[in-house]
Amino acid sequence: MNICLAVISNAWAGAETVVHELARHLRDRGENVSIILNQEIFKYYTDLENVKRLNAGSFFNTSGLIRDCIYHRIEARTVDRSPNSYPGSFYPNALLREIYYKRLRSTLARSILGNKIDIIHSNLNAGIVLVSNLPSGIGIPAIATLHGLSVAGMKKRSSLGWLTSPVASWRRERLRRALGKADKVTAVSYAELSAVENCDIPLKGRSVVIPNGVNVAEIQSISHAVISLKGKFNLLFPGGAKFVKGGDLVIEALSKVGTEINATHLYIAGDVPRNHYLRKLVVANRLDERVTFTGFLAIQEYRKLLNSVDLLVMPSREESFGIVFLEAMALGKPVIGAATGGIPEVVRNGRNGILVKPEPGQIAEAIIYLHANKDARQEMRENNLKDVVRFDWSNIIELYIGLYRTMTDR
């Protein structure tokens, strides 16, 4: 099959990683793969040999958008056009993107037809809208994947006031119309699927749940690497400065377990600015000696840290899936997560870890319980090593290829 993936984004995160891995595993299975990318993330995919990368231009840089609206093109490239991308203003960019979608329409169609694409699979909101603008007569089956609860978030934020409501409503309606043109819509969890349906986006007969995957053997290749840590009982929170991930809740929980587990140390991975409220919260709770901000870690450095701690803790306020839990499970680490979104579809309470409400008291109780029950941690370790296999990319890729074949008869 000739498969075209499309992803438009302004940052490298979970969804972008999934598209990268999907392309890699499709290629390794002998499929011909192309990826439509925007300028801002193009550089993250240049390591994919024998995968055609199409640069659709700038989508989040105001000056770049203006330039590409005038000189619209989609190019096959092996290197990024520039080493940097610069953020623009959201509102002008949103309007400019609408112009650019239309300007790129015929050029994109010619590129897809020229590459004899059998199926096109768009990812994330902007990528889905981009592909939905293709001429209806192009005749190529289309799949759309949201990778998150952003649609539900738009609905909730639209009630915050007169300024945000029209914008949120417009964005939701734009995405709703784009999803309506897709032949199939995939979600990474049933929670994500439910969130989409609650936003008045009809998916009956068109929806498929395919979970995210991880490369289990690749993660476990560093299972022998253990680094020296500061505490006797070490926790890892991988959510950085993102409020939705619940770092503030973990810090508050740590202050509550202090009198019972004085040797507990928390590592916060990810970028957290110098004057960020998380750092101030650590100081306010007098936890300076018990919390380490690691900053951004390269993937191997992060996995070595993960392999060295006792628990992974991430009580997300909202989460469609949670790849970080799979990574922890692949290394046999018990996890503490929130019983929100798609997390319970990955982490089974009492078997793989403990699920809590996203509030400090319950998180503290879970930490205290797992610290005191070494046998429970060992049982969870064994369960995690068994259960994570279901999410290995060798199994997930079969689900995608099976879906593609049902839509192309190939």
N, C-alpha and C positions, 0 to 999 in steps of 0.2 A: 504493500500500500504506500501511496504518497500522502503523508500526513503533514498538515500545516498547523503548528501551534501558534497562538498569538497571546502575548502578555504585555500590557502597558502599565507601567508603575513608575514611581519616583524614588523607590528605595529597595534594598535587598532585604527580604524577610522570608517568612515561611512559605507563602504562596509562590514567590519567585524561585525558591529552592525546589519546590515540588515540580514546577515546570521544567527546571533544569534537569532534575532527575528523570522525569518522564521522557524528555528528549533523549537522554543518555541511554535509558533502558530500551526505548523503542528502537534506537539505532543499533544497539547491541543484539536485538532480536531480528535484525535484518531489514527493518522498515526504512524507507526513505523519509527523512525528517527535515522540515523547514521550520524556522521560527521567525515570526514577525515581532520585532522588538522596537521600543522607542530609544532615542538617543541616551536618555538618562541611565538606563540599565544595560545598555548594549555590552559594556565592558565585562559584565559578570558572566557572559556566555561565550566568550572568545576561546575558552578551553575545550569547547565541544568540537572535536575533529569530526569531519565527514557529516556535519550538520550544517545546512545552508542557513545563514543568519541574514535576515532582511531588516535593514535599518529604516524605519518609517519616519525618522526625524524626531524633533523635540516636541514633547507634549506638556511639559511642566515648567519650561523656561520661557518667559514672556517674549523676550527678543528672539529666541529660537523659533517659537511658534509663529511669530510674525514673518520671519524669514521663510519658514517652510510653507506657510500659507501662500506665499508668493511663488516660491520655487518648489512646488509640491512634487515629491518623488519618493520611491521606495527602492532602496539599493541593497544589493547583495555585497556584504563586506566581511572582511576578516579582522579588521581592527576598528577601534572606536575613532570617531572623527576628532575628538578632543578628550583630554584626560579629566576634564572637570565638567560638572553640570551645576547650574545655579538656579535656585528656587525663584519663582516669580510670585505674583499675587494671585490668590485663588480665584477671585471673581473675574478679572480679565482673562485668566487662563481658561476658565470654564467656557466663556463666550468664544474665545479664539478657537478652542478645541472643536466647538460645534461647526465653525467655518472650515476648520482643517479636515474634519471627518468627511465633509462633502467634497472638498478639494481633492482629497486622496482617494475618493471612491473609485473612479475609473482606473487610476494608476494601480491601485491595489488589486482590482479585479483582473487586469491584464497580467500582473505578476503571478497571481494564483493560477490563472488559466495557462499561462506560459510554463509553469512548473507542473502542470497536469495533476493538480492536487485532487485526491479522492475524498478527503474529509478535512474540515477545518475546526479546530478546537480552541475557542477563545477563553481567556482567563482574566479575572478581576474586572471590575466595573468598566473601566475605560476600554479595555480590550474587547469586552462583550459589545459595547456600543460601537466601536470601530468596525467590527465584523458585521454587525447588524445593518450597517450602511451599504453593504455590498448590493449590487443590483439583484433584484429578486429572480431574474432569469438566469443567474449564473449556474444554478442547478447543482450545487455542491452541498452535501449534508453538513449541518453545523451543530456543534456541541458547545455549551457555555458552562463554565464553572466559576462560582462566585468566590470561593475560598474565604468565607468569613460571614459574620453576622452584620455586615455593614448596612444591609437593607433595613433590618430591624432597627439599627441605630439611627438611620435617617428618620424613621417614623417617630421614634422617641424624641429625638432632638427637635422635630418640627413643632413640638408643643412648648418649646422654651420661650417663644416670643415672636412678635410680628416680624422681626428682622430675619430670623433664621427660618421661619415657617415656610415662606414662599420658595426659598432656595432649596430647602430639604424636600419639599413637595415636588418641585420641578425635577430634582435629581432622581427621586424615587420613580416619578412617572417616566422619565427618560429611560431609566434602567428597566422598568416594567415593560415598556414597548420593545426594548432591545431583546429581553428574554423571551418575549412573545414570538419573536422570529426564529428562535433556536428550535431545532428538531428535538434535541434532548438537552436537559439541564441536569448537571451532576452536582451533588453536594457532598461534602466530606463527612457529614454526620446527619443523623435524623433530626437533631436539634437545629442544625442550619436549615434543613429542608422545611421544618415547621415554621421557622422564623420568616422564611421567604413567603410561604403560603399565608401567613398572618398579615403580610403587607399587600394583600389583594393581588398577588401575582399568580395567576392560574397555571398549575403545572400538571394537572391530571393527565396521566398517560405519558408524560414526557420526562418524569424525574427518575433519577438513578442515584443511589448513594454508593460512592466509592471512597473509602477512607484514605487518608494520607499514608505514606509508607516511609520506611527507613531502610538503610543498608545495614542489616544486623551484623554481618561478618566484618564489614568495614569498621563499624563502631567497636566491636569486640576485639579488633586487632590491637587496641591499646589497653586491654584489660589487665595487662601485667604492669602497666605504668602507674605508679603511685607516688604522689608528691607529698612532702611534709607540710602539714597544716597547723594552724595555731591552737585549735581547741582539741579537747578529748572527744567531743561529740560535735561534728561539723555539719552545717546545713548549707545548701546552695539554693539561692533564689536567682533564676536566670532572666528575669523580666526587666532588668535595668530601670530606667526612669519612667516606663509606661505605667500610668496610673491604673489602667484597666487590669494590669497583671497582679496588682495587690502588694507591691513592695512595702507600702506603709503599714499594711496589716501584719506582715511578717515581722517588721521591726517592733510594732506594738506587742505582738505575741512574744517576741524574745524578751521584752522587758518584764513580761508576766512570768516567764519560766526561770528568771534569773536566780531567785532564792532557792529553787530546787535543783537546777542544773547549772551551776556557776561556770562550768568548763565548756559550755556550749558556745560555738563561734559561728557566725553567719557570714557567708560570702555572697555578695551581690554582684552578679556578672552583667555586663552591658554598660553602655555609656550613661553616666549620671553627671550632669554639669556641676561645676564647683559649688554654685550657690543654690542648688536644687533643694526642694523641701525635704527629700529623703535624707540628705546629709544633715539638715537642720534637725530632723526628727531623731536621728541617731544621737546628736549632741544633747537635745532636750531630754532624752531618756537616759543619758549618761552611759551610753553603750559604745563609746569610742574605741575601747579596748576589745570589744567583742564583735565588731563588724568590720569587714574589709570590703572596700569597693575595688573590684578588679579592673574596671574599665572594659573596653572592648577586648575580647579574646579571639584569636584565630581558632578555627574549628578544632584543631588538634590540641591546642592549649586548653580549650574549654572542656573537651572530652577527658583530658587527664585530670582536671579539677573535679569533674563529675565522678570520675572513677575513684577519686580519693575521699570524697565526702561520705557521710553516713546516710543522709536523706536529701531528696530534692523536694523543695517546698515552693509551690506556686498557686496561691488561692485566687485565681483570676475572677474578676467580677463578671466577665463575659469572655467566652472562648468557644469557637466553633469546633475545635478539635484538640490541639495541643501536642505538637511533635516532640516537644521537650520531654514529655512523659514517656514517649516511646524510646527516646535515647537513654533515659534513666533506666527503663525496664531492660533494655538490651545489655546494660552493665550490671543488672541485678540489684538496682537501688530501689528501696521502698520510696514511695512518693506520698506527699500530702497535697491534695488538690481540692478545689472547690467543687461542690456538686452543682455546677452551672454549665449551661450550654452542652457541648458534646463531650465534655470530660468524662462523665460516667459511662460513655460508650467505649472509652479507652481504659480507664482505671476502674476496676471493680472494688468496691469498698470492702475492706477486710482481707481481700485476696492480693491485690497489687499495691495497696497502700491504704490511706484513710482519706475519705471525702468529708469535707466540712462545709459549713456556711462560711462565706467570706467575711469573717469577723474574728478579731484577735483572740477572744476567749476560747473558741473551739480550736483554732490553730494551735494555741498554747497547749491545750489538753492533748491534742494529737502528738505534739512533739514530746511531751512528758511521757505519754503512754509508750511510744516507740523507743524512747531512751531506756525505759525501765524494762522493756520486754524484748530481750535479745532473740529469744526463740521466735517471736512473731516476725521480727525483721528477717531472720533466716528463712522462714517459711515464705515470706513475701519475695525474697530474693529468688528462691527456687521457682515460684510461680511466675515471676516476671520473665525469667529466662525462657520459660516454656511458652508463655502467652504472647510474647512479642513476635514470635515467628509468624503469626497470622498477618502481621503488618509488614513483613519483609517485602521489599520491592519486587522480588521474584514472584510473589503472589499477587501484589497489587497490579503489576503490569499486565497480568493475564486478564484482570477485570476490564482494564481499558481496551486492550486489544479485542477482547470479546465484544465489547460495546461497539467499537469501530466496525468490526466485521458484520454485526447485525444491521448496521446502517449503510454498508457499502456492498454487501454480498461478495466480499473478497476474502 
